[in-house]
Amino acid sequence: MIESKILSNVNDITRNLINDYIQKHGITLNAFSKLVGINQPILFKFVNYKKNVSTKTIEKVGKFFNQ
């Protein structure tokens, strides 16, 4: 089932989306965190140190990309 594969890789997929957006738009992680409404230190640890975040945070990123 494709949904289970996506769920098992949701953190990596989200990191890649964030990094691609930052590079494409030439903005900082801090600027992105303000756009999405996520605390910058949390996002920094998630992107750079591969720390996991809450599902609520993942949902915020998803909603941002679905606007």
N, C-alpha and C positions, 0 to 999 in steps of 0.2 A: 504494500500500500504506500503510495507516494506521500501521504500525510505523515505517516510514522517516520519516514526518512527525513522529511523536513524538520519535524519535531526533534529528532535526534541530533540535528545539526543547527538548530536555531541560533545558538550563540555565535558560531562561526559565520553563518549567513548574515546575521545582524552586524557583526564587526566589519565584514566585507562591504556591506551596504554603506555603513558610516564612512569608512575609509575612502571608498569610491566617490561618495558625495563631496567629502572634504577636498579631495584632489581635483575633482571636476570643477568645483565652484571656487577653488582657491581661498578657502576660509580656514580658520583655525578650529581645533576641537572645542575651544571655549565658545567661539561664535556659534558652532553647531549646537552645543549644549543649550545655549540661550534660545535658539530657534525651536528646539524640541521641548524645552522646559524640564530638562534633567540636570541635576546638580553636577557641575563640571568634574569635581574629584571622583565621583562615582563613575562617570563616563570615561574618564581618563584611566582608571584602574581596569575597567571593562575592556577598553580597546588595547591598552598597552601591556597590561599584565595578565590578560585573559582571566580576570576574576569574573565570576558569574554575577548577574544582576537579577532583580525580581522580575516576575512575569509582567508586573505593572509597567516597569521600565521598558521592557521589550515591546509592550503594547503601545507605549507612547511613541517609540521609534517607528513602529509599523503604521500608526495613524499619521505621523508626519509624512511618510513616504506615500501614503494613499490620498493625500490632499490633492 
